[in-house]
Amino acid sequence: MHAYDVYLITTLANINDYRQGQKFLSRHGDSEVIHRVTSIINRKFSSVEQDGWTHVLQTSAFYPKLNIQQKRERLDEAGHRLVRWFTLPS
């Protein structure tokens, strides 16, 4: 999956997608796949400066009329959402 695809999925999902994802994580939280995905998110998407979001910023289709600060704000919001999705409530 490409970084820009991760961004699109993150921003297009709604609250029901989040709830469904949380149920899925609670059922399969010990899965190796879930651990790998969580690791990738933490290493590449948990802050705007990481590689995953850097690749999104380099994509010409990523809001071409916005300035770099506006783009970073969009990515920061998406990053927080993505990390929240892959964190189960205590």
N, C-alpha and C positions, 0 to 999 in steps of 0.2 A: 504494500500500500504506500502511496506517495504522501508526503507531508501535507500537500494541498488538499488531498482527499480527507485526511484526518481533520483538517480545519473545516471543510465543508460539512462533514458528518457532525462535528461538534456544534456548529452553529445552526444547523437545520433541525437538530433533535429538539423535542419538546419535553415537558414535565413527565408525560406518560412514558416516554422512552427512558428517561432517567429512572423512574420507579421500576420499570421492567428490568433495567440493567442492574439495579440494586438487588432485586430478587434473584437474578441470575448469579451475581457475585456471591450472595449469601449461600446459594446452593452449591456453587462450584469454586469457592474461594481457595480451596486447596489444590486446584488443578494447575499443572505445570504451565499450561497455555496462559492462564490468568496471571501467574507469576511472571512469565516472560513479557506479557503486555504491560503489566504494571511497571516492570523494570524499564521497558522502552519509554514509557510515558515519563517516568522520573528522570531518565537520562537525556531525553531528547525534546520533551514538551512541557516540562513543569515551569519553565521561565522563558521569557521572550529571547534571551541571549543564547539559548541552546540550539543545537543543530537543526532539529525538526522545524522550529519556527523560522530559523534563518533561511531554510529552503523555501518556506512559504513566502517570505519577504522577497526572495529573488524571482518568484513566479510573476511573469508579466501580467497575468490575468487577475492578480490579487489587488483589487481596488486601484486601478492605475491612476485615478484622479486624486487619490488621497496623498497627503505628504507622509513622510516616514513616521512622524510622531502619531498621526492618526492611525496608521497601519499597526504600529506597535500597540496602541490601545486596544485595537480589535483583537490582536493576537494574545494580549495579556488576559483579556476577558475569556477567550477561548481556552487558554491554558488553565485558568482557574477552574473552569467548568470541567475540563477533561480530568484534571487531578481529582476533583470532587467526585466524579463518576466512579473512579477506580479506588475510592476510599470508602470502606464500609463503616457505618456508624458504630460507635463503641457499644 
